[in-house]
Amino acid sequence: MHSKIKKTLKGINPLKIGILSDYRNIIISFALSAGVFYLVSFLEDIVYHVYIQNHYLIIHTIIEFASIIMYIASFLVIFYVGERDRRLRMKVLAGVLLFVGAIDFWHTFSYDGMPGLIVDSSKQSATLYWIIGRLGFAGGILISSFIPIRIKIKNTKTWAIAGIPLFLSLFILFYVSYFPDNFPLLFKEGYGLTKTKQFLEYIIIVMLVISFTMFLIEYRNTKAEVLPLFLSALIISIFSELSFINYFNVYDSYNLLGHIYKLIASYAIFKVLFIFNIDFPYSRLDRAEREISRYANNLEELVRLRTEEINEASLDMVRDMEYAKSIQKAIMPIKHNRYDSLEVYSEYIPYEKIGGDFYGFIDLNYDKLAFFIGDVAGHGIPAAMMTVFMNQKINTEKIFQEGPNKIYSPKKVLTNLYKEYNKTDFPLEMYAVMLYGIYNRKNKVLTFSSAGLNTYPLIYKEEGIVEILKHTGFPICKYDKDFKPDFKDYEIPLTEGDKVLLYTDGIVDLPNRRGEFFGEARLKKVFKEYGHLPPEKLSQEILKRLRSFAQGVKVNDDIHYIIMEVI
């Protein structure tokens, strides 16, 4: 049994089921309307009846007034949306429904047996108003079906939406009342509908069928929620017109059936326009409110989860920074060291966990000691990675030239470093300034070359004199590939007791609360005052002066300097 069910289900096309589901209301409306109409036709001998005039007029008046109320209400829904809805189709429908409502009002009071409005009521005038109203209805629906829903008008003329239909309906009222002979006969007593009336009814049906087709195509393309109900209203309106083709007496069953169809169709149209303009926006608002409420209920949980993610990412970043700090620290020399006749002491306080300054000492041979100090543009991990590059290239590119006793001069080392840097993929905005030198321990001569370091080394002589070593140079950066910077060597003879202070701009650019900078003059003064102290003690005095000057102001650059003393 289960296998049979599976085979049956397997043969069903789910796409066809979906299509039938989409058009269900339209199919049901057609089936019910057609079923009632053909049932009345099939059982005509049994159900056909000509009602007593007074009884029929009560039913007719109630049905017509209900239809008129629906049309006017539909017009008011669109009219009072006003500036908020500029869709041309809606404005056309509003005008059409107001016109039809007014014409139906004239029709109701001109119906045979009613008191009339301007002149006495008659079957001819009632039929004229009816056919004009139905032509206006079908024609208006047809026009609106060719107007895409997305087309909007720039200026909404509310007076035109109400004024034009009312003017036309009043004009028709007076013209039909005073010039009825200008119209063809539509109904003959004892004969029924004339050929003209039947032809006009078929014209109305054709217009409604075309409108139905256009809106059906639109529904197939857009799946708009309200269109099935509107299409159902058009189907019912078509069967209403078919009923009015078949009546023989203005008080008979077919006439009553046509009015019932018309009432149902007018209610469906009202519901469509009410849903589209009033209920549908509020439904969307309710849905949005429910979604906001759901999000609000989950907001605390979402915030907690997002906070956990941020904290986890932050911890990962901190760990990465610590690893980078460890790597950077590992490639830097120890703070205090001695190389035969040269004692060195360095102080490095990075602005962040990892900085952009770098320095080092390399023992080249028994006579010569290389040193370097530099500053990379920026801070953090990118700057730290560049300092690693600088250390590696300096360490591998400067020792031998032609033989084991030949050493690159400082300017040659910087030239090679510049070339190597321009082979890399570092971004254009990254660069480094530095100073590279060699100290000859045998003759105590210091030779250095500058790659644009923006500070000048200071020399403290034993007599208490401080000299400034001025220099020029080109930064290690990405520039024209054919450009060859001209680096220069500077030679400085030193004697026992002389001290050399190398530093980056973090010291001279240190601010205080008054917005002043520490500057070279203050550094020179400290160096002159305490230059007689050993390197470590001298460093302590420099740091003490820096802290006293800054007075708690946050440091915004790396603090870095090297003290070298000839001993």
C-alpha positions in Angstrom: 0.0 0.0 0.0 2.8 2.4 0.9 4.5 1.7 -2.4 1.3 2.6 -4.3 1.1 5.9 -2.4 4.7 6.7 -3.2 4.1 6.0 -6.9 1.1 8.2 -6.9 2.9 11.0 -5.1 5.8 10.6 -7.5 3.6 11.2 -10.5 2.3 14.5 -9.1 4.1 17.6 -10.4 4.6 19.9 -7.4 4.8 22.9 -9.8 1.3 22.2 -11.0 0.0 22.0 -7.5 1.7 25.4 -6.7 0.1 27.0 -9.8 -3.4 25.6 -8.9 -2.9 26.9 -5.3 -2.0 30.4 -6.6 -5.1 30.6 -8.8 -7.5 28.8 -6.4 -9.7 31.8 -5.6 -10.0 32.7 -9.2 -11.0 29.2 -10.2 -13.5 29.0 -7.3 -15.1 32.3 -8.2 -15.5 31.3 -11.8 -16.9 27.9 -10.9 -19.5 29.3 -8.4 -20.5 32.2 -10.7 -20.9 29.9 -13.7 -22.6 27.2 -11.7 -25.3 29.6 -10.3 -25.8 31.2 -13.7 -26.2 28.0 -15.6 -28.3 26.4 -12.8 -30.8 29.3 -13.1 -30.8 28.9 -16.9 -31.2 25.2 -16.7 -34.0 25.5 -14.1 -35.5 28.5 -15.8 -39.0 27.0 -15.9 -38.9 26.5 -12.1 -36.9 29.5 -10.8 -37.9 32.2 -13.3 -40.3 34.7 -11.7 -41.5 38.2 -12.3 -41.7 39.9 -8.9 -44.3 42.4 -7.7 -43.1 45.9 -8.4 -43.1 47.2 -4.8 -41.4 44.1 -3.5 -38.8 44.2 -6.2 -38.1 47.9 -5.8 -37.3 47.4 -2.1 -34.8 44.6 -2.9 -33.4 46.6 -5.9 -33.0 49.8 -3.9 -31.2 48.0 -1.0 -28.8 46.2 -3.4 -28.1 49.4 -5.4 -27.5 51.5 -2.4 -25.2 48.9 -1.0 -23.3 48.9 -4.3 -23.2 52.7 -4.4 -21.8 52.8 -0.8 -19.1 50.3 -1.8 -18.1 52.4 -4.8 -18.1 55.7 -2.9 -16.2 54.0 0.0 -13.6 52.7 -2.5 -13.3 56.2 -3.9 -12.8 57.7 -0.5 -10.2 55.2 0.5 -8.0 56.2 -2.5 -9.0 59.9 -2.2 -7.9 60.4 1.4 -4.7 58.5 0.9 -3.9 61.7 -1.1 -0.2 62.6 -1.3 1.0 59.3 0.1 -0.2 57.4 -2.9 0.8 58.9 -6.3 0.1 55.8 -8.4 -1.8 56.7 -11.6 -3.8 53.5 -11.7 -5.3 54.2 -8.2 -6.3 57.7 -9.2 -8.0 56.4 -12.4 -9.9 53.8 -10.4 -11.0 56.3 -7.8 -12.4 58.6 -10.5 -14.2 55.7 -12.3 -15.8 54.4 -9.1 -17.0 57.8 -8.1 -18.5 58.3 -11.6 -20.2 54.8 -11.5 -21.5 55.4 -8.0 -23.2 58.7 -9.0 -24.6 57.1 -12.2 -26.0 54.2 -10.2 -27.6 56.7 -7.9 -29.4 58.3 -10.8 -30.3 54.8 -12.1 -31.8 53.8 -8.7 -34.2 56.8 -8.5 -35.2 56.6 -12.2 -36.1 53.0 -12.0 -39.8 52.4 -13.0 -41.9 52.9 -9.9 -39.4 55.2 -8.1 -40.1 58.9 -7.7 -37.4 60.1 -10.1 -35.0 63.0 -9.7 -35.5 65.8 -12.2 -38.2 64.1 -14.3 -40.4 61.1 -13.7 -38.9 57.7 -13.7 -39.1 55.3 -16.7 -37.7 52.0 -17.9 -35.9 53.8 -20.7 -34.1 56.3 -18.5 -33.2 53.6 -15.9 -31.8 51.4 -18.6 -29.9 54.4 -20.1 -28.3 55.2 -16.7 -27.5 51.5 -16.2 -25.8 51.0 -19.5 -23.8 54.3 -19.2 -22.7 53.3 -15.7 -21.6 49.8 -16.8 -19.8 51.2 -19.9 -18.0 53.7 -17.6 -17.1 50.9 -15.2 -15.8 48.5 -17.8 -14.0 51.2 -19.7 -12.3 52.6 -16.6 -11.2 49.1 -15.5 -9.9 48.5 -19.0 -7.9 51.7 -19.0 -6.4 51.0 -15.6 -5.4 47.5 -16.7 -3.0 49.1 -19.2 -1.5 51.4 -16.7 1.5 49.8 -14.9 1.1 50.0 -11.1 4.6 51.5 -10.7 3.8 54.6 -12.8 3.3 57.6 -10.5 2.1 61.2 -11.1 4.2 64.1 -9.9 1.4 66.4 -8.7 -1.7 65.0 -7.2 -4.7 67.1 -8.2 -7.3 66.0 -5.7 -10.0 68.3 -7.1 -9.6 66.6 -10.5 -10.1 63.1 -9.1 -13.5 64.2 -7.6 -14.5 67.1 -9.8 -14.3 65.5 -13.3 -16.4 62.4 -12.4 -19.0 64.4 -10.6 -19.2 66.9 -13.5 -19.6 64.1 -16.0 -22.3 62.4 -14.0 -24.3 65.6 -13.5 -24.0 66.3 -17.2 -25.4 62.9 -18.0 -28.2 63.3 -15.4 -29.4 66.5 -17.1 -28.9 65.3 -20.7 -30.8 62.0 -20.1 -33.5 63.8 -18.2 -34.2 66.5 -20.9 -33.1 64.8 -24.1 -34.1 61.1 -23.8 -35.1 61.0 -27.4 -31.4 61.5 -28.5 -30.6 58.0 -27.3 -31.6 54.7 -29.0 -34.4 52.6 -27.4 -32.9 50.0 -25.1 -36.0 48.3 -23.7 -39.4 47.5 -25.1 -42.3 46.7 -22.9 -43.5 43.1 -23.6 -40.5 42.5 -25.9 -37.5 42.9 -23.6 -34.1 44.2 -24.5 -33.4 45.7 -27.9 -30.5 44.6 -30.1 -28.7 47.8 -29.2 -28.9 47.1 -25.5 -27.7 43.5 -26.1 -24.8 44.7 -28.3 -23.7 47.2 -25.7 -23.8 44.5 -23.0 -21.5 42.4 -25.2 -19.2 45.4 -25.6 -19.0 45.7 -21.8 -18.3 41.9 -21.4 -15.5 42.1 -24.0 -13.9 45.1 -22.2 -14.1 43.1 -18.9 -12.6 40.0 -20.5 -9.7 42.1 -21.9 -9.2 43.7 -18.5 -9.3 40.3 -16.8 -6.6 39.0 -19.2 -4.4 42.0 -18.6 -4.6 41.7 -14.8 -4.2 37.9 -15.0 -0.9 38.5 -16.9 0.2 41.0 -14.2 -0.6 38.5 -11.5 1.4 35.8 -13.2 4.4 38.2 -13.3 4.1 39.9 -9.9 2.1 37.5 -7.7 0.6 40.5 -6.0 -1.5 39.3 -3.1 -4.7 41.4 -3.9 -5.0 40.6 -7.6 -6.8 37.2 -7.2 -9.6 38.9 -5.4 -9.8 41.7 -8.0 -9.8 39.1 -10.8 -12.6 37.3 -9.0 -14.6 40.6 -8.9 -14.1 40.9 -12.7 -15.4 37.3 -13.3 -18.5 38.0 -11.2 -19.0 41.3 -13.1 -18.9 39.4 -16.4 -21.6 37.0 -15.2 -23.6 40.0 -13.9 -23.6 41.4 -17.5 -24.6 38.0 -18.9 -27.6 38.0 -16.5 -28.6 41.5 -17.8 -28.6 40.2 -21.4 -31.2 37.5 -20.5 -33.8 39.4 -18.7 -37.3 40.0 -20.3 -38.8 42.1 -17.5 -37.1 44.7 -15.3 -38.6 42.9 -12.3 -37.7 39.4 -13.2 -35.2 36.8 -11.8 -32.4 37.5 -14.3 -32.4 41.2 -13.5 -32.3 40.4 -9.7 -29.5 37.8 -10.3 -27.5 40.5 -12.2 -27.8 42.9 -9.3 -26.7 40.3 -6.8 -23.6 39.6 -8.9 -23.0 43.3 -9.1 -23.2 43.7 -5.3 -20.8 40.9 -4.7 -18.4 42.3 -7.3 -18.6 45.8 -5.8 -17.8 44.4 -2.3 -14.8 42.5 -3.7 -13.5 45.7 -5.4 -14.0 47.6 -2.1 -12.1 45.0 -0.2 -9.2 45.0 -2.7 -8.8 48.7 -2.5 -9.2 48.8 1.3 -6.6 46.0 1.7 -4.3 47.6 -0.8 -4.4 51.1 0.6 -5.3 50.6 4.3 -5.0 47.1 5.6 -1.9 46.0 3.7 0.4 48.8 4.9 -0.8 48.2 8.5 -0.2 44.5 8.1 3.4 45.2 6.9 3.8 47.5 9.9 2.5 44.7 12.2 4.9 42.3 10.7 7.8 44.7 11.1 6.8 45.4 14.7 6.7 41.6 15.4 10.2 41.2 13.8 11.5 44.2 15.8 10.1 42.6 19.0 11.7 39.3 18.2 15.0 41.0 17.5 14.7 43.0 20.7 14.0 39.8 22.7 17.1 38.3 21.2 19.2 41.5 21.4 20.7 40.6 24.8 21.8 37.2 23.6 23.1 38.7 20.3 25.1 41.3 22.2 26.5 38.6 24.5 27.6 36.5 21.6 29.0 39.4 19.7 30.9 40.5 22.9 32.3 37.1 23.2 33.5 37.2 19.6 35.0 40.6 20.1 36.8 39.5 23.3 38.1 36.4 21.6 39.3 38.4 18.6 40.9 40.9 21.0 42.6 38.1 22.9 43.9 36.7 19.7 45.2 40.1 18.7 46.9 40.6 22.1 48.5 37.1 21.8 49.7 38.0 18.3 51.1 41.3 19.7 52.9 39.4 22.5 54.4 37.0 19.9 55.5 39.9 17.8 56.9 41.7 20.8 58.9 38.5 21.7 60.3 38.3 18.2 61.2 41.9 18.1 62.9 41.7 21.5 64.8 38.6 20.5 66.5 40.3 17.5 67.5 43.4 19.6 70.8 43.4 21.6 71.0 43.4 25.3 70.6 46.9 27.0 74.1 47.0 28.5 77.2 45.6 26.9 80.9 46.1 26.4 82.9 45.7 23.3 86.6 46.0 24.3 87.2 49.7 24.5 83.5 50.7 23.9 80.8 50.5 26.5 77.2 50.7 25.2 73.8 51.2 26.9 70.5 51.4 25.2 67.0 52.4 26.3 63.9 51.5 24.3 60.3 52.3 25.5 57.9 51.4 22.6 54.7 53.6 22.2 52.7 50.4 21.8 53.4 46.8 22.8 55.6 46.7 19.8 57.4 49.7 18.3 58.7 50.9 15.0 62.3 51.8 16.2 65.2 49.4 15.7 68.9 49.3 16.6 71.8 46.8 16.9 75.5 46.1 17.2 77.5 43.7 15.0 81.0 42.7 15.8 82.6 42.7 12.3 86.1 41.7 13.3 88.7 42.3 16.0 89.0 46.0 15.1 85.5 47.1 14.0 82.1 47.2 15.5 79.0 48.2 13.4 76.0 49.9 15.0 72.7 51.2 13.7 69.6 53.0 14.9 66.5 53.7 13.0 62.8 54.6 13.0 60.1 53.1 10.8 57.1 55.1 9.8 54.1 54.0 11.9 53.7 51.7 14.9 52.3 48.2 15.6 52.7 45.0 13.8 53.3 46.5 10.3 56.2 48.6 11.6 57.5 45.7 13.6 57.6 43.5 10.5 59.6 46.2 8.7 62.1 46.4 11.6 62.7 42.7 11.2 63.4 43.2 7.5 65.8 46.0 8.2 67.7 43.9 10.8 68.0 41.0 8.5 69.2 43.0 5.5 71.7 45.0 7.5 73.1 41.8 9.1 73.6 40.0 5.8 74.7 42.8 3.4 77.6 44.7 5.0 80.6 42.6 6.0 82.8 41.6 3.1 83.5 43.2 -0.2 86.5 41.7 -2.0 88.2 39.6 0.7 88.0 38.6 4.3 89.6 41.9 5.5 87.4 44.1 3.3 84.3 45.6 4.9 81.5 47.6 3.4 81.7 51.3 4.2 78.5 52.7 6.0 77.4 54.5 2.8 77.8 51.2 0.8 75.7 49.4 3.4 72.9 51.9 3.1 73.1 51.9 -0.7 72.7 48.1 -0.7 69.9 48.3 1.8 68.0 50.9 -0.3 68.3 48.6 -3.4 67.0 45.5 -1.4 64.1 47.5 0.0 63.0 48.6 -3.5 62.8 44.9 -4.5 60.2 44.2 -1.8 56.4 44.5 -1.8 56.2 46.9 1.1 53.5 49.6 0.5 54.6 53.0 -0.8 53.7 54.8 2.4 56.1 52.8 4.5 59.7 54.0 4.9 62.5 54.1 7.4 65.1 56.6 8.4 68.3 55.4 10.1 71.9 56.0 10.8 74.5 53.2 10.3 78.1 53.5 11.4 81.3 51.6 12.2 83.5 52.2 15.2 87.2 51.4 14.8 88.3 50.1 18.2 92.0 50.3 17.2 92.2 54.0 16.2 88.9 55.1 18.0 87.5 56.6 14.8 83.7 56.6 14.3 82.4 56.5 10.7 78.7 56.8 10.0 76.3 57.5 7.2 72.7 58.8 7.4 69.6 57.5 5.6 67.5 60.5 6.5 67.5 60.1 10.3 65.8 63.3 11.5 67.9 63.7 14.7 71.6 64.7 15.2 73.9 62.6 17.4 75.5 64.4 20.3 79.2 63.9 21.4 80.2 64.6 25.0 83.9 65.5 25.4 85.8 65.0 28.6 86.1 68.7 29.0 82.3 69.0 29.3 81.8 70.2 25.8 78.8 68.8 23.8 79.0 68.8 20.0 76.3 68.2 17.5 77.0 65.9 14.5 75.0 67.2 11.7 74.3 65.0 8.6 72.1 64.6 5.6 70.8 61.5 3.8 67.9 60.0 1.8 65.3 57.7 3.6 65.0 54.0 2.8 61.8 54.1 0.8 60.1 53.2 -2.4 61.1 55.8 -5.0 61.9 55.8 -8.7 63.6 52.5 -9.6 66.3 54.4 -11.5 67.0 56.8 -8.7 70.4 56.3 -6.9 70.6 58.1 -3.6 74.0 59.6 -2.7 74.8 58.5 0.8 77.8 60.2 2.5 80.3 58.9 5.1 81.2 61.1 8.1 84.3 60.4 10.2 84.6 61.5 13.8 87.8 60.9 15.8 87.1 60.0 19.5 89.2 59.9 22.6 88.9 58.0 25.9 86.0 59.3 28.0 84.0 60.6 25.0 80.4 59.7 24.9 78.1 59.5 21.8 74.3 59.8 22.2 72.2 58.4 19.3 68.4 58.8 19.5 65.2 58.9 17.5 62.7 61.7 17.3 60.5 60.3 20.1 62.6 62.1 22.7 62.7 65.6 21.1 58.9 65.3 20.1 57.8 64.4 23.7 55.0 66.9 24.7 54.1 68.3 28.0 50.8 69.7 29.4 51.5 73.2 27.9 51.9 71.8 24.4 55.7 72.3 24.4 58.1 69.7 23.1 61.2 68.4 24.9 63.4 69.4 22.0 67.1 69.1 21.2 68.1 72.0 23.4 66.8 70.4 26.6 68.4 67.0 25.6 71.7 68.7 25.0 71.5 70.5 28.4 70.9 67.2 30.2 73.7 65.5 28.3 76.1 68.3 29.2 75.0 68.3 32.8 75.3 64.6 33.4 77.6 63.5 30.6 80.3 62.7 33.1 78.3 59.8 34.5 78.6 56.2 33.4 76.2 55.3 30.5 73.7 53.5 32.8 73.6 56.4 35.3 73.4 58.9 32.5 70.4 57.0 31.0 68.6 57.2 34.4 69.0 60.9 34.5 67.7 61.3 31.0 64.6 59.3 31.8 64.1 61.2 35.0 64.1 64.5 33.1 61.8 63.1 30.4 59.2 62.0 33.0 59.4 65.3 34.8 58.9 67.2 31.6 55.9 65.1 30.4 54.1 65.1 33.8 51.8 62.2 32.9 51.1 63.3 29.3 50.6 60.2 27.2 53.6 59.3 25.1 52.8 59.3 21.4 56.0 57.9 19.9 58.8 55.4 20.8 61.4 56.6 23.3 64.7 55.3 22.1 68.4 56.2 22.5 71.9 54.6 22.6 74.8 55.8 24.7 78.3 54.8 23.6 81.4 55.6 25.8 85.0 55.2 24.7 86.9 53.5 27.6 
